[in-house]
Amino acid sequence: MKIYKFLSLLFTAILLFSVSSCRNNDDDDLQDTTPGKLQVKFENGFNNLGQIVLGQTIQTSSNGQKHQFSTLKYIISNITLIDENGGEFKYHYNDPDKGAFIVDQSDADASGVVYLNLTEIAKGNYKKIKFGLGISPQAYLLGQSGQGEFWQTAKTEGMAWSWAAGYIFTKLEGKYGASATNTKFMNHAGNMGDPNANGTPNLYREITLDLPTTARVSKDVTPSVHILADLNQYLSGQTPLTLDTANNMAMGSSVHLVNVTENVSKMFKVDHVHND
């Protein structure tokens, strides 16, 4: 009987110790706020043709105009993650040197994806992602001291105006035509200087997208958010556009480029999220 009583007490002690350890581990997990990482993937394509191969993929717009891209670039900045409670984690907000990126189709891998790798992301369960298309006027007004590195990168990548101050937010170049793509076009959309001071349209846009699966950022899990960009929106978006001699070399913030910006700002959607 004494042996049975001893074994019973021993079993109870082990059980209590195990439960206590589990609780301590759970408490440690809850209290661990070590930041993690996040990967954001951008895949440019035409939703009915798949990925875009520069100089090769030809699309026909809703107005019946054929077009193809030789250059496809845009600036992404002010990435913000929104958690399950509506709280926001802002990744180097209005800090272009650390928080702005150029998505360049010529940098895409074999599967057509351009990767942005973010570090020091606050631990959390995120339900939405928000980002800017372009550089905000507030960030631009920081001057060279607040964005010197990215300014040099943008100049090297051809995403800054050579004759005026400011950034090219979206750079689309290629050829178009009715039956064949034999006429060149260059549509460069962006702000020149401070649009509020200049009285010109502000082409900076912020886009908010729902995540189909919660992105669970922690020190052990690096989620990957895969965003598709449907370039059909360029000429076949909410405002159908036709390229012609009046707009095929448009640069700045003309009415045509305001329409281009509105169209392409709606080309993004999150396809899936991996929590690996």
C-alpha positions as CSV (number, residue, x, y, z in Angstrom):
1,M,0.0,0.0,0.0
2,K,2.9,2.4,0.9
3,I,4.4,1.7,-2.6
4,Y,1.0,2.5,-4.3
5,K,0.6,5.7,-2.2
6,F,4.2,6.8,-3.0
7,L,3.6,6.1,-6.8
8,S,0.4,8.0,-6.7
9,L,2.0,11.0,-5.0
10,L,4.9,10.9,-7.4
11,F,2.5,10.8,-10.4
12,T,0.6,13.8,-9.1
13,A,3.8,15.7,-8.5
14,I,5.0,15.0,-12.1
15,L,1.6,16.0,-13.5
16,L,1.5,19.3,-11.5
17,F,5.1,20.0,-12.6
18,S,4.2,19.4,-16.3
19,V,1.1,21.6,-16.1
20,S,3.2,24.4,-14.5
21,S,5.9,24.1,-17.1
22,C,3.4,24.3,-19.9
23,R,1.8,27.4,-18.4
24,N,5.2,29.0,-17.9
25,N,6.1,28.2,-21.6
26,D,2.7,29.6,-22.7
27,D,3.3,32.7,-20.6
28,D,6.8,33.1,-22.1
29,D,5.4,32.8,-25.6
30,L,2.8,35.5,-24.9
31,Q,5.4,37.8,-23.3
32,D,8.0,37.3,-26.0
33,T,7.8,40.4,-28.2
34,T,11.0,39.7,-30.3
35,P,10.4,41.1,-33.7
36,G,10.3,39.0,-36.8
37,K,10.5,39.3,-40.6
38,L,8.1,39.5,-43.5
39,Q,8.5,38.9,-47.2
40,V,6.3,40.7,-49.7
41,K,6.2,39.3,-53.2
42,F,5.0,41.3,-56.2
43,E,4.0,39.4,-59.3
44,N,3.1,41.6,-62.4
45,G,1.0,40.1,-65.1
46,F,-2.1,40.2,-67.2
47,N,-4.8,38.2,-65.4
48,N,-5.8,36.3,-68.6
49,L,-2.2,35.8,-69.9
50,G,-0.1,35.2,-66.8
51,Q,3.3,36.8,-66.1
52,I,4.6,39.6,-68.2
53,V,7.8,39.0,-70.2
54,L,9.2,42.4,-71.1
55,G,9.4,43.0,-74.9
56,Q,7.3,39.9,-75.6
57,T,3.9,39.6,-73.9
58,I,1.3,41.4,-76.0
59,Q,-2.1,42.3,-74.5
60,T,-5.2,43.8,-76.2
61,S,-7.0,46.4,-74.2
62,S,-10.8,46.7,-73.7
63,N,-10.7,49.4,-76.5
64,G,-9.0,46.9,-78.8
65,Q,-5.5,48.4,-78.7
66,K,-2.5,46.0,-78.6
67,H,0.4,46.9,-76.3
68,Q,3.5,45.5,-74.7
69,F,5.9,46.6,-72.0
70,S,9.7,47.1,-72.4
71,T,9.9,48.8,-69.0
72,L,7.6,48.3,-66.0
73,K,8.6,49.9,-62.7
74,Y,6.8,51.4,-59.7
75,I,7.7,52.7,-56.2
76,I,6.3,51.0,-53.1
77,S,6.6,52.8,-49.8
78,N,5.0,53.2,-46.4
79,I,4.2,49.5,-45.9
80,T,1.8,49.2,-43.0
81,L,0.4,46.0,-41.4
82,I,-3.0,46.0,-39.7
83,D,-3.6,43.4,-37.0
84,E,-6.7,41.6,-35.8
85,N,-7.6,44.4,-33.4
86,G,-7.1,47.2,-36.0
87,G,-3.7,48.2,-34.7
88,E,-1.1,49.3,-37.2
89,F,2.6,48.6,-37.5
90,K,4.2,51.1,-39.8
91,Y,7.4,50.1,-41.5
92,H,9.7,53.1,-41.7
93,Y,6.7,55.3,-42.5
94,N,7.7,58.4,-44.6
95,D,11.3,57.2,-44.4
96,P,12.3,56.5,-48.0
97,D,15.9,55.5,-47.2
98,K,14.6,52.5,-45.2
99,G,11.0,52.0,-46.2
100,A,10.8,52.7,-50.0
101,F,11.4,50.1,-52.8
102,I,11.4,50.0,-56.5
103,V,9.5,47.1,-58.1
104,D,11.2,46.5,-61.4
105,Q,9.9,43.8,-63.7
106,S,13.4,43.3,-65.1
107,D,14.4,42.1,-61.6
108,A,11.7,39.4,-61.5
109,D,12.9,35.8,-61.1
110,A,11.9,32.9,-63.4
111,S,8.4,32.8,-61.9
112,G,7.9,36.5,-62.5
113,V,8.2,37.5,-58.8
114,V,10.0,40.5,-57.3
115,Y,10.8,40.1,-53.6
116,L,10.8,42.7,-50.8
117,N,12.3,41.4,-47.5
118,L,11.4,43.4,-44.4
119,T,13.1,43.0,-41.0
120,E,12.3,44.2,-37.5
121,I,8.6,43.6,-37.9
122,A,6.6,43.7,-34.7
123,K,5.3,40.3,-33.6
124,G,1.6,40.0,-34.3
125,N,-1.3,38.5,-36.2
126,Y,-1.9,40.7,-39.2
127,K,-5.1,40.7,-41.3
128,K,-4.4,43.5,-43.8
129,I,-1.5,45.2,-45.6
130,K,-1.4,48.8,-46.7
131,F,1.2,50.5,-48.8
132,G,1.9,53.6,-50.8
133,L,2.2,53.7,-54.6
134,G,4.9,56.4,-54.9
135,I,6.5,58.7,-52.3
136,S,4.2,60.8,-50.1
137,P,4.5,64.6,-50.3
138,Q,5.4,64.5,-46.5
139,A,8.3,62.2,-47.2
140,Y,9.4,64.3,-50.2
141,L,9.5,67.4,-48.0
142,L,12.1,65.8,-45.7
143,G,14.6,67.0,-48.3
144,Q,17.8,65.3,-49.2
145,S,18.9,64.7,-45.6
146,G,15.9,62.5,-45.0
147,Q,16.0,60.5,-48.2
148,G,19.5,60.9,-49.7
149,E,20.1,57.1,-50.2
150,F,16.8,56.4,-51.9
151,W,17.1,59.5,-54.0
152,Q,20.3,58.2,-55.4
153,T,18.8,54.8,-56.0
154,A,15.8,56.3,-57.8
155,K,18.1,58.4,-60.0
156,T,20.2,55.4,-60.9
157,E,17.1,53.4,-61.6
158,G,15.6,56.2,-63.7
159,M,12.8,56.8,-61.2
160,A,13.5,60.5,-60.6
161,W,12.9,63.4,-62.9
162,S,16.1,64.6,-64.7
163,W,14.8,68.1,-65.2
164,A,12.7,68.6,-62.0
165,A,12.7,67.7,-58.4
166,G,10.6,64.6,-57.5
167,Y,10.1,61.0,-58.2
168,I,8.5,59.0,-61.0
169,F,6.0,56.8,-59.2
170,T,5.0,54.6,-62.1
171,K,7.1,54.1,-65.2
172,L,5.5,52.3,-68.2
173,E,7.2,52.1,-71.5
174,G,6.8,49.9,-74.6
175,K,5.0,49.8,-77.9
176,Y,1.3,49.9,-79.0
177,G,-0.8,49.8,-82.2
178,A,-4.1,48.7,-83.7
179,S,-3.0,45.5,-85.4
180,A,0.7,45.4,-84.4
181,T,2.8,47.0,-81.6
182,N,4.9,49.4,-83.7
183,T,4.5,52.8,-82.0
184,K,6.5,53.7,-78.9
185,F,4.9,55.0,-75.7
186,M,6.4,56.3,-72.5
187,N,4.0,57.0,-69.6
188,H,5.8,58.3,-66.5
189,A,3.5,59.3,-63.7
190,G,4.6,61.1,-60.5
191,N,4.8,64.3,-58.6
192,M,7.1,67.2,-59.4
193,G,8.0,69.0,-56.3
194,D,5.3,69.6,-53.7
195,P,1.9,69.2,-55.4
196,N,0.1,71.2,-52.6
197,A,2.4,74.2,-53.1
198,N,2.4,73.8,-56.9
199,G,-1.4,73.4,-57.3
200,T,-0.8,70.2,-59.3
201,P,-2.6,66.8,-58.8
202,N,-1.1,64.6,-56.1
203,L,-0.4,61.2,-57.6
204,Y,0.6,59.4,-54.4
205,R,-1.9,56.7,-53.5
206,E,-2.3,54.3,-50.6
207,I,-3.7,50.9,-51.2
208,T,-5.2,48.6,-48.5
209,L,-5.6,44.9,-49.1
210,D,-7.2,42.1,-47.1
211,L,-5.1,39.1,-46.4
212,P,-6.9,35.8,-47.2
213,T,-4.9,34.1,-44.4
214,T,-3.6,35.8,-41.2
215,A,0.1,36.6,-41.4
216,R,1.5,35.4,-38.1
217,V,4.8,37.3,-37.6
218,S,7.1,36.1,-34.8
219,K,10.8,35.4,-34.3
220,D,10.2,31.8,-35.6
221,V,7.8,32.5,-38.4
222,T,8.4,34.7,-41.5
223,P,5.2,35.0,-43.4
224,S,5.3,35.6,-47.2
225,V,2.5,37.8,-48.7
226,H,2.1,37.2,-52.4
227,I,0.6,40.2,-54.2
228,L,-0.6,40.0,-57.8
229,A,-0.6,43.1,-59.9
230,D,-3.0,42.9,-63.0
231,L,-1.6,45.3,-65.6
232,N,-4.8,45.0,-67.5
233,Q,-5.9,47.9,-65.3
234,Y,-3.4,50.2,-67.1
235,L,-5.6,50.7,-70.2
236,S,-8.6,48.6,-69.3
237,G,-9.3,49.8,-65.7
238,Q,-12.1,51.9,-64.3
239,T,-11.3,54.5,-66.9
240,P,-10.6,52.7,-70.3
241,L,-7.7,54.5,-72.0
242,T,-6.4,54.6,-75.5
243,L,-2.8,55.6,-76.4
244,D,-2.4,58.2,-79.1
245,T,-0.1,61.0,-80.1
246,A,-1.6,63.3,-77.4
247,N,-0.6,61.0,-74.5
248,N,1.9,58.4,-75.7
249,M,4.8,60.4,-74.3
250,A,3.0,61.8,-71.2
251,M,5.2,62.6,-68.2
252,G,4.2,64.2,-64.9
253,S,0.7,64.5,-63.6
254,S,-1.5,65.3,-66.7
255,V,-5.1,64.3,-66.8
256,H,-4.1,61.2,-68.7
257,L,-1.6,60.3,-66.0
258,V,-4.1,60.9,-63.3
259,N,-6.3,58.3,-65.0
260,V,-3.4,56.0,-65.3
261,T,-2.6,56.3,-61.6
262,E,-6.2,55.7,-60.6
263,N,-6.3,52.6,-62.8
264,V,-3.1,51.0,-61.7
265,S,-3.7,51.8,-58.0
266,K,-6.5,49.2,-58.3
267,M,-4.4,46.5,-59.9
268,F,-3.2,44.9,-56.7
269,K,-4.7,41.9,-54.7
270,V,-3.2,39.4,-52.3
271,D,-3.3,36.0,-53.8
272,H,-2.1,34.0,-50.8
273,V,-0.1,34.1,-47.6
274,H,2.5,31.5,-46.4
275,N,3.4,31.2,-42.7
276,D,6.8,29.5,-42.8
